[in-house]
Amino acid sequence: MRNTAHAFNEENIEYLRGILGDHKVETFLCFEATTENTTSEDEETYKMVKKCLEQMEKFGDKRWWTSEDKKVLGYYQLMNPILLVPFDKFHEALEFLLGRPVWTHEMGLNYEGLKAEAERAFNGTQDSEEQRAESIKKSFEQLADLGKPVIGVVVE
């Protein structure tokens, strides 16, 4: 299990330095070399960086996480279990892809619905205005179902 860092694409390692920081990537690389004097936090960092790199390797040369195309970024990140881009960049890309606001609670409460909506949008079948309005309404209803107070304001 040790000394596998060399097996990962160097570009992916450098990319992770940019989004996770040098410290986490260095912790990963040092953990690869030895487990002497490591902490449980080091082990968690090691596992997290390794998961990211393993996920990235699955795509080979198709490095969608570096794309400037918001549709590509929003779609592929939504379909992948490991966050490979900063959350704010993903959130913005997902809203662009879907053509509507997406609230963070939707990502947990309506993940499968978001995936279906993203699949349609990515494949060129953007939901109609009525469908998008219905998705927004459903999002607010999900909050209300959780007992969260919701006040809707319609601006025309």
Order of alpha helices (4+ residues) and beta strands (2+ residues): alpha-alpha-alpha-alpha-alpha-alpha-alpha-alpha
